[in-house]
Amino acid sequence: METDIRAYARNVAISAQKVRLVIDLVRGKEVVKALDLLKFTPNRAAHPVSKVLASAMANGEENFGVSRDDMYVYRIFADEAPTRKWRKFGARGRFKPWLRRTSHITVILRERES
């Protein structure tokens, strides 16, 4: 039976659409290679994604005794979190809504079959 190694990041202050662009780069890759790739990715979303990936890797090593070289990204996804609605006042007494979008990042790792 496969054991899923999980890590979550909740209410990250970047929209899920922007996080998904970075997540698609590392899906299915080995964890060490994915972290190296994210280190040199210029997107702002790369930092929180790499932190969650490193946390999942540490969970696998500490809780399951799996070597970091044997783990790969089985599933990784970003869901929409609550949106904060702010307002910016415009001309003629109107206001323009600002939607501050946030996201939830989930990483699931598995051990590579020998």
N, C-alpha and C positions, 0 to 999 in steps of 0.2 A: 504494500500500500504506500502510495506517495504521501509525504507530509508536506503541507504547504507552510512556507515561512513567510510571515506577513509583517507589514509595517504600514502605518497610516500617517498622513499629515492632514489636519483638519483646518478649514478656514484660512487657506493660503490666499494672500491678497493679490492674486493674479487670476484673470478669467480662465475658465476651463478650456476655452478655445485656444488660448495662447500656450497653455501648459501641454495640450495635446500635440502641438507641433514638435515640442522637445521629446515628449514621451515616445512618439513614433520612431525616433532615432535609436532608442535602446531596446525596444521590444524584441525578445528572443535572443539577445546577446548574453555572453558570459558577464558576470557581475563586475569583475575587475576591468574588463575591456569597456564596459558601459560607463564605469566611473571615470576612466581615462578620457573617453569621448566627451562626457559632460563637462569635464574640467576645461576643455577648450571650445565649448559651445558658447557663442556670445549672447545668447538670449538670456533675459532676466529670469526666466522660469527654470533655467538649468540648475541654479543653486538650490532651490527647495527640492527639486527632483533628485539631485545627487545626495542631499541630506537624507531623504527617505530611503533611497537605495542603500546608502551606507548603514542606516539603522537596521534595515532588513537583513543585510549581510551580517551585522553584529548579532542580531537575534539568532540567525542560523548557526553561527559559531558557538555562541554561549549556551543557547537552550537546546539545540539539536546535535551539536558536535560535528557539524558538517564543515569541511574545509572550504575556504572562500574560492579556491580554484575549481571546485566541483559544482558551484551554484550557477544557475542561469535565470534570466528574467522570464518566468513562466507567463504571468499576466501583469499588466500595468495599465491603469486607467485613471482618468480624472473626471470627476462628476461636478456638477454645479452645486455651489453652496449658497447660503442666503445672500441676497443682494442688498447692500445698503443704499437707500435712496436719499440723495442729497439734492439741494436745489440751488441753482444759481439764478439770480434775479436778472431779467432781461429788460428790454425796452418796453414802454407803454404799460408798465405794471404787471407784465407777465413774468413767469419764471420758467427756466429751462431745467428739466430733471437731469441730474448726473447719476448714473447707475454705477456704483462701485462694486464690481463683481468679484466674487471669491470662489474658491474651488477646494474640493477634497481630492487628495492624491492617494491612491492605494497601490502597493507593490506586493506581488506574490512571487516568491522564488521557489524553485525546486532543485533537487540534487540531480546532476547529470548522470545518466545511466552509463555504466562502464562499458 
